């Protein structure tokens, strides 16, 4: 059983790359899932440039709890 990092993101184009770089380099994390919670910026395209990172793009903002639940369901 591996470790999954779930990143709930809303308009995080300025920080998502640094977060994903750190998570994908960590030997303690086996899977990274980004749930974009209705982002209207470049969060999704940036996240999709990372190999091995699964990106779920929600059309509307539902809040962090909902985005985390979607991430768990996709883990």
N, CA, C and O atoms as a Tripos MOL2 file, in Angstrom:
@<TRIPOS>MOLECULE
protein
  300   299    75     0     0
PROTEIN
NO_CHARGES

@<TRIPOS>ATOM
      1 N           0.8420   -1.1720    0.0000 N.3       1 UNK1
      2 CA          0.0000    0.0000    0.0000 C.3       1 UNK1
      3 C           0.8890    1.2380    0.0000 C.2       1 UNK1
      4 O           1.7750    1.3750    0.8440 O.2       1 UNK1
      5 N           0.6450    2.1440   -0.9590 N.am      2 UNK2
      6 CA          1.4780    3.3180   -1.0980 C.3       2 UNK2
      7 C           0.8470    4.5580   -0.4860 C.2       2 UNK2
      8 O          -0.2570    4.5210    0.0590 O.2       2 UNK2
      9 N           1.5720    5.6400   -0.5900 N.am      3 UNK3
     10 CA          1.1190    6.9230   -0.0600 C.3       3 UNK3
     11 C           0.7230    7.8360   -1.2090 C.2       3 UNK3
     12 O           1.4740    8.0110   -2.1680 O.2       3 UNK3
     13 N          -0.4670    8.4130   -1.0970 N.am      4 UNK4
     14 CA         -0.9720    9.3390   -2.1000 C.3       4 UNK4
     15 C          -1.0270   10.7400   -1.5180 C.2       4 UNK4
     16 O          -1.5270   10.9460   -0.4120 O.2       4 UNK4
     17 N          -0.5060   11.7080   -2.2770 N.am      5 UNK5
     18 CA         -0.6290   13.1210   -1.9010 C.3       5 UNK5
     19 C          -1.7490   13.7160   -2.7390 C.2       5 UNK5
     20 O          -1.7170   13.6610   -3.9680 O.2       5 UNK5
     21 N          -2.7340   14.2820   -2.0670 N.am      6 UNK6
     22 CA         -3.8490   14.9340   -2.7480 C.3       6 UNK6
     23 C          -3.6920   16.4370   -2.5620 C.2       6 UNK6
     24 O          -3.5800   16.9320   -1.4400 O.2       6 UNK6
     25 N          -3.6850   17.1520   -3.6800 N.am      7 UNK7
     26 CA         -3.5200   18.5990   -3.6540 C.3       7 UNK7
     27 C          -4.8160   19.2310   -4.1400 C.2       7 UNK7
     28 O          -5.1380   19.1500   -5.3250 O.2       7 UNK7
     29 N          -5.5590   19.8570   -3.2380 N.am      8 UNK8
     30 CA         -6.7430   20.6190   -3.6190 C.3       8 UNK8
     31 C          -6.2590   22.0130   -4.0130 C.2       8 UNK8
     32 O          -5.6380   22.7080   -3.2090 O.2       8 UNK8
     33 N          -6.5430   22.4190   -5.2450 N.am      9 UNK9
     34 CA         -5.9860   23.6730   -5.7440 C.3       9 UNK9
     35 C          -7.0730   24.5570   -6.3480 C.2       9 UNK9
     36 O          -7.9440   24.0870   -7.0790 O.2       9 UNK9
     37 N          -7.0030   25.8250   -6.0300 N.am     10 UNK10
     38 CA         -7.9040   26.8120   -6.6250 C.3      10 UNK10
     39 C          -7.0730   28.0320   -7.0200 C.2      10 UNK10
     40 O          -6.5730   28.7670   -6.1690 O.2      10 UNK10
     41 N          -6.9400   28.2270   -8.3280 N.am     11 UNK11
     42 CA         -6.1660   29.3520   -8.8690 C.3      11 UNK11
     43 C          -4.7670   29.4400   -8.2460 C.2      11 UNK11
     44 O          -4.3930   30.4550   -7.6580 O.2      11 UNK11
     45 N          -4.0160   28.3640   -8.3890 N.am     12 UNK12
     46 CA         -2.6730   28.2690   -7.7950 C.3      12 UNK12
     47 C          -1.5550   28.2600   -8.8380 C.2      12 UNK12
     48 O          -0.5130   27.6420   -8.6230 O.2      12 UNK12
     49 N          -1.7670   28.9430   -9.9620 N.am     13 UNK13
     50 CA         -0.7620   28.9030  -11.0240 C.3      13 UNK13
     51 C           0.6130   29.3890  -10.5790 C.2      13 UNK13
     52 O           1.6250   28.9750  -11.1460 O.2      13 UNK13
     53 N           0.6630   30.2410   -9.5960 N.am     14 UNK14
     54 CA          1.9570   30.7790   -9.1410 C.3      14 UNK14
     55 C           2.7290   29.7990   -8.2660 C.2      14 UNK14
     56 O           3.9500   29.9040   -8.1550 O.2      14 UNK14
     57 N           2.0380   28.8470   -7.6450 N.am     15 UNK15
     58 CA          2.7110   27.9660   -6.6820 C.3      15 UNK15
     59 C           2.6370   26.4760   -7.0120 C.2      15 UNK15
     60 O           3.3960   25.6880   -6.4480 O.2      15 UNK15
     61 N           1.7430   26.0750   -7.9070 N.am     16 UNK16
     62 CA          1.5050   24.6410   -8.1260 C.3      16 UNK16
     63 C           2.7500   23.9150   -8.6280 C.2      16 UNK16
     64 O           2.9860   22.7730   -8.2340 O.2      16 UNK16
     65 N           3.5430   24.5360   -9.4740 N.am     17 UNK17
     66 CA          4.7360   23.8670  -10.0050 C.3      17 UNK17
     67 C           5.7230   23.5320   -8.8890 C.2      17 UNK17
     68 O           6.2590   22.4240   -8.8540 O.2      17 UNK17
     69 N           5.9650   24.4590   -7.9930 N.am     18 UNK18
     70 CA          6.9020   24.2010   -6.9000 C.3      18 UNK18
     71 C           6.3920   23.1000   -5.9790 C.2      18 UNK18
     72 O           7.1650   22.2610   -5.5160 O.2      18 UNK18
     73 N           5.1070   23.1060   -5.7190 N.am     19 UNK19
     74 CA          4.5100   22.0680   -4.8690 C.3      19 UNK19
     75 C           4.6600   20.7030   -5.5280 C.2      19 UNK19
     76 O           5.0590   19.7370   -4.8780 O.2      19 UNK19
     77 N           4.3430   20.6230   -6.8130 N.am     20 UNK20
     78 CA          4.4190   19.3350   -7.5100 C.3      20 UNK20
     79 C           5.8500   18.8610   -7.6940 C.2      20 UNK20
     80 O           6.1070   17.6580   -7.6700 O.2      20 UNK20
     81 N           6.7790   19.7760   -7.8750 N.am     21 UNK21
     82 CA          8.1930   19.3870   -7.9570 C.3      21 UNK21
     83 C           8.6210   18.7090   -6.6650 C.2      21 UNK21
     84 O           9.2720   17.6650   -6.6940 O.2      21 UNK21
     85 N           8.2620   19.2920   -5.5450 N.am     22 UNK22
     86 CA          8.6430   18.7130   -4.2510 C.3      22 UNK22
     87 C           7.9670   17.3590   -4.0300 C.2      22 UNK22
     88 O           8.6080   16.4100   -3.5780 O.2      22 UNK22
     89 N           6.6890   17.2710   -4.3430 N.am     23 UNK23
     90 CA          5.9690   16.0230   -4.1110 C.3      23 UNK23
     91 C           6.4610   14.8940   -5.0200 C.2      23 UNK23
     92 O           6.6070   13.7590   -4.5670 O.2      23 UNK23
     93 N           6.7140   15.1900   -6.2820 N.am     24 UNK24
     94 CA          7.1460   14.1440   -7.2050 C.3      24 UNK24
     95 C           8.5730   13.6830   -6.9360 C.2      24 UNK24
     96 O           8.9510   12.5860   -7.3480 O.2      24 UNK24
     97 N           9.3640   14.4910   -6.2610 N.am     25 UNK25
     98 CA         10.7350   14.1010   -5.9090 C.3      25 UNK25
     99 C          10.8130   13.3050   -4.6110 C.2      25 UNK25
    100 O          11.8180   12.6470   -4.3410 O.2      25 UNK25
    101 N           9.7720   13.3630   -3.8230 N.am     26 UNK26
    102 CA          9.8050   12.7020   -2.5200 C.3      26 UNK26
    103 C           9.7270   11.1900   -2.6580 C.2      26 UNK26
    104 O           8.8140   10.6780   -3.3060 O.2      26 UNK26
    105 N          10.6640   10.4680   -2.0630 N.am     27 UNK27
    106 CA         10.6170    9.0070   -2.1090 C.3      27 UNK27
    107 C           9.5100    8.4260   -1.2220 C.2      27 UNK27
    108 O           9.2250    7.2300   -1.2860 O.2      27 UNK27
    109 N           8.9020    9.2590   -0.4120 N.am     28 UNK28
    110 CA          7.8490    8.8000    0.4960 C.3      28 UNK28
    111 C           6.4610    8.8150   -0.1450 C.2      28 UNK28
    112 O           5.5100    8.2690    0.4140 O.2      28 UNK28
    113 N           6.3500    9.4390   -1.3170 N.am     29 UNK29
    114 CA          5.0500    9.5890   -1.9780 C.3      29 UNK29
    115 C           5.0410    8.7670   -3.2570 C.2      29 UNK29
    116 O           5.9210    8.8970   -4.1080 O.2      29 UNK29
    117 N           4.0150    7.9090   -3.3730 N.am     30 UNK30
    118 CA          3.8940    7.0180   -4.5250 C.3      30 UNK30
    119 C           2.9840    7.5630   -5.6170 C.2      30 UNK30
    120 O           3.1160    7.1820   -6.7810 O.2      30 UNK30
    121 N           2.0720    8.4420   -5.2570 N.am     31 UNK31
    122 CA          1.0910    8.9440   -6.2090 C.3      31 UNK31
    123 C           0.7290   10.3760   -5.8310 C.2      31 UNK31
    124 O           0.6150   10.7100   -4.6510 O.2      31 UNK31
    125 N           0.5480   11.2230   -6.8590 N.am     32 UNK32
    126 CA          0.1300   12.6020   -6.6270 C.3      32 UNK32
    127 C          -1.1220   12.8580   -7.4580 C.2      32 UNK32
    128 O          -1.1530   12.5940   -8.6600 O.2      32 UNK32
    129 N          -2.1560   13.3790   -6.7940 N.am     33 UNK33
    130 CA         -3.4040   13.7290   -7.4690 C.3      33 UNK33
    131 C          -3.6860   15.2020   -7.1900 C.2      33 UNK33
    132 O          -3.7440   15.6220   -6.0350 O.2      33 UNK33
    133 N          -3.8610   15.9800   -8.2550 N.am     34 UNK34
    134 CA         -4.2440   17.3840   -8.1330 C.3      34 UNK34
    135 C          -5.7250   17.4850   -8.4700 C.2      34 UNK34
    136 O          -6.1600   17.0180   -9.5220 O.2      34 UNK34
    137 N          -6.4920   18.0890   -7.5840 N.am     35 UNK35
    138 CA         -7.8990   18.3590   -7.8640 C.3      35 UNK35
    139 C          -8.0420   19.8720   -7.9650 C.2      35 UNK35
    140 O          -7.9840   20.5910   -6.9680 O.2      35 UNK35
    141 N          -8.2320   20.3340   -9.1990 N.am     36 UNK36
    142 CA         -8.4390   21.7510   -9.4200 C.3      36 UNK36
    143 C          -9.9100   22.0450   -9.1530 C.2      36 UNK36
    144 O         -10.7890   21.5360   -9.8480 O.2      36 UNK36
    145 N         -10.1670   22.8540   -8.1580 N.am     37 UNK37
    146 CA        -11.5250   23.1350   -7.6890 C.3      37 UNK37
    147 C         -12.1220   24.3380   -8.4120 C.2      37 UNK37
    148 O         -12.4190   25.3650   -7.8020 O.2      37 UNK37
    149 N         -12.2930   24.1890   -9.7360 N.am     38 UNK38
    150 CA        -12.8780   25.2650  -10.5270 C.3      38 UNK38
    151 C         -11.9170   26.3910  -10.8470 C.2      38 UNK38
    152 O         -12.3440   27.5260  -11.0590 O.2      38 UNK38
    153 N         -10.6340   26.0990  -10.8840 N.am     39 UNK39
    154 CA         -9.6340   27.1420  -11.1650 C.3      39 UNK39
    155 C          -9.9110   27.8180  -12.4980 C.2      39 UNK39
    156 O         -10.3170   27.1760  -13.4670 O.2      39 UNK39
    157 N          -9.6840   29.1180  -12.5270 N.am     40 UNK40
    158 CA         -9.8880   29.9050  -13.7490 C.3      40 UNK40
    159 C          -8.5740   30.4080  -14.3300 C.2      40 UNK40
    160 O          -8.5680   31.1880  -15.2820 O.2      40 UNK40
    161 N          -7.4600   29.9590  -13.7530 N.am     41 UNK41
    162 CA         -6.1440   30.3690  -14.2360 C.3      41 UNK41
    163 C          -5.4630   29.1720  -14.9070 C.2      41 UNK41
    164 O          -6.1510   28.2970  -15.4330 O.2      41 UNK41
    165 N          -4.1560   29.1170  -14.9000 N.am     42 UNK42
    166 CA         -3.4050   28.0580  -15.5830 C.3      42 UNK42
    167 C          -3.0280   26.9000  -14.6640 C.2      42 UNK42
    168 O          -2.1060   26.1460  -14.9770 O.2      42 UNK42
    169 N          -3.7140   26.7440  -13.5500 N.am     43 UNK43
    170 CA         -3.4080   25.6570  -12.6150 C.3      43 UNK43
    171 C          -3.4440   24.3000  -13.3110 C.2      43 UNK43
    172 O          -2.5050   23.5160  -13.1710 O.2      43 UNK43
    173 N          -4.4900   24.0100  -14.0460 N.am     44 UNK44
    174 CA         -4.6460   22.7010  -14.6870 C.3      44 UNK44
    175 C          -3.5730   22.4610  -15.7500 C.2      44 UNK44
    176 O          -2.9150   21.4220  -15.7020 O.2      44 UNK44
    177 N          -3.3630   23.3690  -16.7070 N.am     45 UNK45
    178 CA         -2.3120   23.1140  -17.7010 C.3      45 UNK45
    179 C          -0.9280   22.9240  -17.0870 C.2      45 UNK45
    180 O          -0.1450   22.1050  -17.5670 O.2      45 UNK45
    181 N          -0.6270   23.6670  -16.0410 N.am     46 UNK46
    182 CA          0.6780   23.5180  -15.3880 C.3      46 UNK46
    183 C           0.7680   22.1490  -14.7210 C.2      46 UNK46
    184 O           1.7770   21.4600  -14.8660 O.2      46 UNK46
    185 N          -0.2630   21.7500  -13.9980 N.am     47 UNK47
    186 CA         -0.2480   20.4450  -13.3220 C.3      47 UNK47
    187 C          -0.1060   19.3100  -14.3290 C.2      47 UNK47
    188 O           0.5570   18.3110  -14.0490 O.2      47 UNK47
    189 N          -0.7160   19.4550  -15.4800 N.am     48 UNK48
    190 CA         -0.6790   18.3890  -16.4980 C.3      48 UNK48
    191 C           0.6790   18.2530  -17.1700 C.2      48 UNK48
    192 O           0.8980   17.2990  -17.9170 O.2      48 UNK48
    193 N           1.5930   19.1800  -16.9230 N.am     49 UNK49
    194 CA          2.9420   19.0360  -17.4930 C.3      49 UNK49
    195 C           3.8080   18.0800  -16.6870 C.2      49 UNK49
    196 O           4.8880   17.7020  -17.1430 O.2      49 UNK49
    197 N           3.3650   17.6820  -15.5090 N.am     50 UNK50
    198 CA          4.1420   16.8030  -14.6420 C.3      50 UNK50
    199 C           3.8010   15.3440  -14.9140 C.2      50 UNK50
    200 O           2.6510   14.9270  -14.7780 O.2      50 UNK50
    201 N           4.8190   14.5720  -15.3020 N.am     51 UNK51
    202 CA          4.6350   13.1410  -15.5310 C.3      51 UNK51
    203 C           4.2570   12.4510  -14.2320 C.2      51 UNK51
    204 O           4.8280   12.7240  -13.1770 O.2      51 UNK51
    205 N           3.2900   11.5590  -14.3260 N.am     52 UNK52
    206 CA          2.9060   10.7740  -13.1700 C.3      52 UNK52
    207 C           1.9580   11.4690  -12.2070 C.2      52 UNK52
    208 O           1.5760   10.8900  -11.1900 O.2      52 UNK52
    209 N           1.5750   12.7000  -12.5120 N.am     53 UNK53
    210 CA          0.6170   13.4230  -11.6720 C.3      53 UNK53
    211 C          -0.7460   13.3390  -12.3400 C.2      53 UNK53
    212 O          -0.9130   13.7230  -13.4970 O.2      53 UNK53
    213 N          -1.7110   12.8320  -11.5940 N.am     54 UNK54
    214 CA         -3.0750   12.7540  -12.1100 C.3      54 UNK54
    215 C          -3.7760   14.0620  -11.7710 C.2      54 UNK54
    216 O          -3.7160   14.5370  -10.6370 O.2      54 UNK54
    217 N          -4.4420   14.6380  -12.7670 N.am     55 UNK55
    218 CA         -5.1210   15.9170  -12.5640 C.3      55 UNK55
    219 C          -6.6080   15.7570  -12.8200 C.2      55 UNK55
    220 O          -7.0230   15.2730  -13.8730 O.2      55 UNK55
    221 N          -7.4030   16.1720  -11.8430 N.am     56 UNK56
    222 CA         -8.8590   16.1660  -11.9650 C.3      56 UNK56
    223 C          -9.2890   17.6260  -11.9730 C.2      56 UNK56
    224 O          -8.9820   18.3720  -11.0430 O.2      56 UNK56
    225 N          -9.9990   18.0350  -13.0240 N.am     57 UNK57
    226 CA        -10.4240   19.4290  -13.1520 C.3      57 UNK57
    227 C         -11.9360   19.5320  -12.9470 C.2      57 UNK57
    228 O         -12.7210   19.1220  -13.8020 O.2      57 UNK57
    229 N         -12.3240   20.0810  -11.8070 N.am     58 UNK58
    230 CA        -13.7400   20.3250  -11.5480 C.3      58 UNK58
    231 C         -14.1520   21.6070  -12.2540 C.2      58 UNK58
    232 O         -13.3920   22.5740  -12.2820 O.2      58 UNK58
    233 N         -15.3360   21.6180  -12.8180 N.am     59 UNK59
    234 CA        -15.7930   22.7900  -13.5680 C.3      59 UNK59
    235 C         -16.1640   23.9590  -12.6610 C.2      59 UNK59
    236 O         -16.0020   25.1190  -13.0390 O.2      59 UNK59
    237 N         -16.6580   23.6520  -11.4710 N.am     60 UNK60
    238 CA        -17.0870   24.6950  -10.5390 C.3      60 UNK60
    239 C         -16.3660   24.5440   -9.2070 C.2      60 UNK60
    240 O         -15.9290   23.4520   -8.8450 O.2      60 UNK60
    241 N         -16.2470   25.6430   -8.4910 N.am     61 UNK61
    242 CA        -15.6380   25.6340   -7.1750 C.3      61 UNK61
    243 C         -16.6470   25.1220   -6.1530 C.2      61 UNK61
    244 O         -17.7400   25.6700   -6.0070 O.2      61 UNK61
    245 N         -16.2550   24.0520   -5.4460 N.am     62 UNK62
    246 CA        -17.1350   23.4520   -4.4400 C.3      62 UNK62
    247 C         -16.5430   23.5260   -3.0390 C.2      62 UNK62
    248 O         -17.2020   23.1460   -2.0720 O.2      62 UNK62
    249 N         -15.3270   24.0020   -2.9170 N.am     63 UNK63
    250 CA        -14.6750   24.0850   -1.6180 C.3      63 UNK63
    251 C         -13.6460   22.9950   -1.4180 C.2      63 UNK63
    252 O         -13.6530   21.9720   -2.1030 O.2      63 UNK63
    253 N         -12.7550   23.2330   -0.4610 N.am     64 UNK64
    254 CA        -11.6340   22.3300   -0.2190 C.3      64 UNK64
    255 C         -12.0760   20.9370    0.2060 C.2      64 UNK64
    256 O         -11.5190   19.9450   -0.2640 O.2      64 UNK64
    257 N         -13.0610   20.8480    1.0820 N.am     65 UNK65
    258 CA        -13.5240   19.5400    1.5460 C.3      65 UNK65
    259 C         -14.0280   18.6750    0.4090 C.2      65 UNK65
    260 O         -13.7270   17.4830    0.3470 O.2      65 UNK65
    261 N         -14.7850   19.2660   -0.4800 N.am     66 UNK66
    262 CA        -15.3070   18.5350   -1.6370 C.3      66 UNK66
    263 C         -14.1540   18.0940   -2.5440 C.2      66 UNK66
    264 O         -14.1100   16.9490   -2.9940 O.2      66 UNK66
    265 N         -13.2230   19.0180   -2.8050 N.am     67 UNK67
    266 CA        -12.0810   18.6840   -3.6580 C.3      67 UNK67
    267 C         -11.2480   17.5600   -3.0620 C.2      67 UNK67
    268 O         -10.7860   16.6790   -3.7870 O.2      67 UNK67
    269 N         -11.0520   17.5820   -1.7540 N.am     68 UNK68
    270 CA        -10.3110   16.5020   -1.0890 C.3      68 UNK68
    271 C         -11.0590   15.1740   -1.2090 C.2      68 UNK68
    272 O         -10.4400   14.1350   -1.4330 O.2      68 UNK68
    273 N         -12.3770   15.2000   -1.0610 N.am     69 UNK69
    274 CA        -13.1760   13.9780   -1.2020 C.3      69 UNK69
    275 C         -13.0740   13.4140   -2.6080 C.2      69 UNK69
    276 O         -13.0110   12.1970   -2.7830 O.2      69 UNK69
    277 N         -13.0560   14.2750   -3.6060 N.am     70 UNK70
    278 CA        -12.8700   13.8420   -4.9950 C.3      70 UNK70
    279 C         -11.4940   13.2080   -5.1460 C.2      70 UNK70
    280 O         -11.3520   12.1880   -5.8220 O.2      70 UNK70
    281 N         -10.4960   13.7910   -4.5330 N.am     71 UNK71
    282 CA         -9.1450   13.2290   -4.5870 C.3      71 UNK71
    283 C          -9.0850   11.8520   -3.9600 C.2      71 UNK71
    284 O          -8.4640   10.9450   -4.5130 O.2      71 UNK71
    285 N          -9.7200   11.6860   -2.8150 N.am     72 UNK72
    286 CA         -9.7500   10.3770   -2.1410 C.3      72 UNK72
    287 C         -10.4620    9.3640   -3.0210 C.2      72 UNK72
    288 O         -10.0120    8.2250   -3.1440 O.2      72 UNK72
    289 N         -11.5630    9.7630   -3.6300 N.am     73 UNK73
    290 CA        -12.3010    8.8460   -4.5010 C.3      73 UNK73
    291 C         -11.4770    8.4150   -5.7110 C.2      73 UNK73
    292 O         -11.6940    7.3330   -6.2570 O.2      73 UNK73
    293 N         -10.5300    9.2610   -6.1320 N.am     74 UNK74
    294 CA         -9.6950    8.9410   -7.2770 C.3      74 UNK74
    295 C          -8.3870    8.2500   -6.9030 C.2      74 UNK74
    296 O          -7.6250    7.8340   -7.7760 O.2      74 UNK74
    297 N          -8.1340    8.1320   -5.6200 N.am     75 UNK75
    298 CA         -6.8860    7.4840   -5.1760 C.3      75 UNK75
    299 C          -6.9710    5.9690   -5.3050 C.2      75 UNK75
    300 O          -6.0150    5.2660   -4.9770 O.2      75 UNK75
@<TRIPOS>BOND
     1     1     2 1
     2     2     3 1
     3     3     4 2
     4     3     5 am
     5     5     6 1
     6     6     7 1
     7     7     8 2
     8     7     9 am
     9     9    10 1
    10    10    11 1
    11    11    12 2
    12    11    13 am
    13    13    14 1
    14    14    15 1
    15    15    16 2
    16    15    17 am
    17    17    18 1
    18    18    19 1
    19    19    20 2
    20    19    21 am
    21    21    22 1
    22    22    23 1
    23    23    24 2
    24    23    25 am
    25    25    26 1
    26    26    27 1
    27    27    28 2
    28    27    29 am
    29    29    30 1
    30    30    31 1
    31    31    32 2
    32    31    33 am
    33    33    34 1
    34    34    35 1
    35    35    36 2
    36    35    37 am
    37    37    38 1
    38    38    39 1
    39    39    40 2
    40    39    41 am
    41    41    42 1
    42    42    43 1
    43    43    44 2
    44    43    45 am
    45    45    46 1
    46    46    47 1
    47    47    48 2
    48    47    49 am
    49    49    50 1
    50    50    51 1
    51    51    52 2
    52    51    53 am
    53    53    54 1
    54    54    55 1
    55    55    56 2
    56    55    57 am
    57    57    58 1
    58    58    59 1
    59    59    60 2
    60    59    61 am
    61    61    62 1
    62    62    63 1
    63    63    64 2
    64    63    65 am
    65    65    66 1
    66    66    67 1
    67    67    68 2
    68    67    69 am
    69    69    70 1
    70    70    71 1
    71    71    72 2
    72    71    73 am
    73    73    74 1
    74    74    75 1
    75    75    76 2
    76    75    77 am
    77    77    78 1
    78    78    79 1
    79    79    80 2
    80    79    81 am
    81    81    82 1
    82    82    83 1
    83    83    84 2
    84    83    85 am
    85    85    86 1
    86    86    87 1
    87    87    88 2
    88    87    89 am
    89    89    90 1
    90    90    91 1
    91    91    92 2
    92    91    93 am
    93    93    94 1
    94    94    95 1
    95    95    96 2
    96    95    97 am
    97    97    98 1
    98    98    99 1
    99    99   100 2
   100    99   101 am
   101   101   102 1
   102   102   103 1
   103   103   104 2
   104   103   105 am
   105   105   106 1
   106   106   107 1
   107   107   108 2
   108   107   109 am
   109   109   110 1
   110   110   111 1
   111   111   112 2
   112   111   113 am
   113   113   114 1
   114   114   115 1
   115   115   116 2
   116   115   117 am
   117   117   118 1
   118   118   119 1
   119   119   120 2
   120   119   121 am
   121   121   122 1
   122   122   123 1
   123   123   124 2
   124   123   125 am
   125   125   126 1
   126   126   127 1
   127   127   128 2
   128   127   129 am
   129   129   130 1
   130   130   131 1
   131   131   132 2
   132   131   133 am
   133   133   134 1
   134   134   135 1
   135   135   136 2
   136   135   137 am
   137   137   138 1
   138   138   139 1
   139   139   140 2
   140   139   141 am
   141   141   142 1
   142   142   143 1
   143   143   144 2
   144   143   145 am
   145   145   146 1
   146   146   147 1
   147   147   148 2
   148   147   149 am
   149   149   150 1
   150   150   151 1
   151   151   152 2
   152   151   153 am
   153   153   154 1
   154   154   155 1
   155   155   156 2
   156   155   157 am
   157   157   158 1
   158   158   159 1
   159   159   160 2
   160   159   161 am
   161   161   162 1
   162   162   163 1
   163   163   164 2
   164   163   165 am
   165   165   166 1
   166   166   167 1
   167   167   168 2
   168   167   169 am
   169   169   170 1
   170   170   171 1
   171   171   172 2
   172   171   173 am
   173   173   174 1
   174   174   175 1
   175   175   176 2
   176   175   177 am
   177   177   178 1
   178   178   179 1
   179   179   180 2
   180   179   181 am
   181   181   182 1
   182   182   183 1
   183   183   184 2
   184   183   185 am
   185   185   186 1
   186   186   187 1
   187   187   188 2
   188   187   189 am
   189   189   190 1
   190   190   191 1
   191   191   192 2
   192   191   193 am
   193   193   194 1
   194   194   195 1
   195   195   196 2
   196   195   197 am
   197   197   198 1
   198   198   199 1
   199   199   200 2
   200   199   201 am
   201   201   202 1
   202   202   203 1
   203   203   204 2
   204   203   205 am
   205   205   206 1
   206   206   207 1
   207   207   208 2
   208   207   209 am
   209   209   210 1
   210   210   211 1
   211   211   212 2
   212   211   213 am
   213   213   214 1
   214   214   215 1
   215   215   216 2
   216   215   217 am
   217   217   218 1
   218   218   219 1
   219   219   220 2
   220   219   221 am
   221   221   222 1
   222   222   223 1
   223   223   224 2
   224   223   225 am
   225   225   226 1
   226   226   227 1
   227   227   228 2
   228   227   229 am
   229   229   230 1
   230   230   231 1
   231   231   232 2
   232   231   233 am
   233   233   234 1
   234   234   235 1
   235   235   236 2
   236   235   237 am
   237   237   238 1
   238   238   239 1
   239   239   240 2
   240   239   241 am
   241   241   242 1
   242   242   243 1
   243   243   244 2
   244   243   245 am
   245   245   246 1
   246   246   247 1
   247   247   248 2
   248   247   249 am
   249   249   250 1
   250   250   251 1
   251   251   252 2
   252   251   253 am
   253   253   254 1
   254   254   255 1
   255   255   256 2
   256   255   257 am
   257   257   258 1
   258   258   259 1
   259   259   260 2
   260   259   261 am
   261   261   262 1
   262   262   263 1
   263   263   264 2
   264   263   265 am
   265   265   266 1
   266   266   267 1
   267   267   268 2
   268   267   269 am
   269   269   270 1
   270   270   271 1
   271   271   272 2
   272   271   273 am
   273   273   274 1
   274   274   275 1
   275   275   276 2
   276   275   277 am
   277   277   278 1
   278   278   279 1
   279   279   280 2
   280   279   281 am
   281   281   282 1
   282   282   283 1
   283   283   284 2
   284   283   285 am
   285   285   286 1
   286   286   287 1
   287   287   288 2
   288   287   289 am
   289   289   290 1
   290   290   291 1
   291   291   292 2
   292   291   293 am
   293   293   294 1
   294   294   295 1
   295   295   296 2
   296   295   297 am
   297   297   298 1
   298   298   299 1
   299   299   300 2
@<TRIPOS>SUBSTRUCTURE
     1 UNK1         2 RESIDUE 1 A UNK
     2 UNK2         6 RESIDUE 1 A UNK
     3 UNK3        10 RESIDUE 1 A UNK
     4 UNK4        14 RESIDUE 1 A UNK
     5 UNK5        18 RESIDUE 1 A UNK
     6 UNK6        22 RESIDUE 1 A UNK
     7 UNK7        26 RESIDUE 1 A UNK
     8 UNK8        30 RESIDUE 1 A UNK
     9 UNK9        34 RESIDUE 1 A UNK
    10 UNK10       38 RESIDUE 1 A UNK
    11 UNK11       42 RESIDUE 1 A UNK
    12 UNK12       46 RESIDUE 1 A UNK
    13 UNK13       50 RESIDUE 1 A UNK
    14 UNK14       54 RESIDUE 1 A UNK
    15 UNK15       58 RESIDUE 1 A UNK
    16 UNK16       62 RESIDUE 1 A UNK
    17 UNK17       66 RESIDUE 1 A UNK
    18 UNK18       70 RESIDUE 1 A UNK
    19 UNK19       74 RESIDUE 1 A UNK
    20 UNK20       78 RESIDUE 1 A UNK
    21 UNK21       82 RESIDUE 1 A UNK
    22 UNK22       86 RESIDUE 1 A UNK
    23 UNK23       90 RESIDUE 1 A UNK
    24 UNK24       94 RESIDUE 1 A UNK
    25 UNK25       98 RESIDUE 1 A UNK
    26 UNK26      102 RESIDUE 1 A UNK
    27 UNK27      106 RESIDUE 1 A UNK
    28 UNK28      110 RESIDUE 1 A UNK
    29 UNK29      114 RESIDUE 1 A UNK
    30 UNK30      118 RESIDUE 1 A UNK
    31 UNK31      122 RESIDUE 1 A UNK
    32 UNK32      126 RESIDUE 1 A UNK
    33 UNK33      130 RESIDUE 1 A UNK
    34 UNK34      134 RESIDUE 1 A UNK
    35 UNK35      138 RESIDUE 1 A UNK
    36 UNK36      142 RESIDUE 1 A UNK
    37 UNK37      146 RESIDUE 1 A UNK
    38 UNK38      150 RESIDUE 1 A UNK
    39 UNK39      154 RESIDUE 1 A UNK
    40 UNK40      158 RESIDUE 1 A UNK
    41 UNK41      162 RESIDUE 1 A UNK
    42 UNK42      166 RESIDUE 1 A UNK
    43 UNK43      170 RESIDUE 1 A UNK
    44 UNK44      174 RESIDUE 1 A UNK
    45 UNK45      178 RESIDUE 1 A UNK
    46 UNK46      182 RESIDUE 1 A UNK
    47 UNK47      186 RESIDUE 1 A UNK
    48 UNK48      190 RESIDUE 1 A UNK
    49 UNK49      194 RESIDUE 1 A UNK
    50 UNK50      198 RESIDUE 1 A UNK
    51 UNK51      202 RESIDUE 1 A UNK
    52 UNK52      206 RESIDUE 1 A UNK
    53 UNK53      210 RESIDUE 1 A UNK
    54 UNK54      214 RESIDUE 1 A UNK
    55 UNK55      218 RESIDUE 1 A UNK
    56 UNK56      222 RESIDUE 1 A UNK
    57 UNK57      226 RESIDUE 1 A UNK
    58 UNK58      230 RESIDUE 1 A UNK
    59 UNK59      234 RESIDUE 1 A UNK
    60 UNK60      238 RESIDUE 1 A UNK
    61 UNK61      242 RESIDUE 1 A UNK
    62 UNK62      246 RESIDUE 1 A UNK
    63 UNK63      250 RESIDUE 1 A UNK
    64 UNK64      254 RESIDUE 1 A UNK
    65 UNK65      258 RESIDUE 1 A UNK
    66 UNK66      262 RESIDUE 1 A UNK
    67 UNK67      266 RESIDUE 1 A UNK
    68 UNK68      270 RESIDUE 1 A UNK
    69 UNK69      274 RESIDUE 1 A UNK
    70 UNK70      278 RESIDUE 1 A UNK
    71 UNK71      282 RESIDUE 1 A UNK
    72 UNK72      286 RESIDUE 1 A UNK
    73 UNK73      290 RESIDUE 1 A UNK
    74 UNK74      294 RESIDUE 1 A UNK
    75 UNK75      298 RESIDUE 1 A UNK
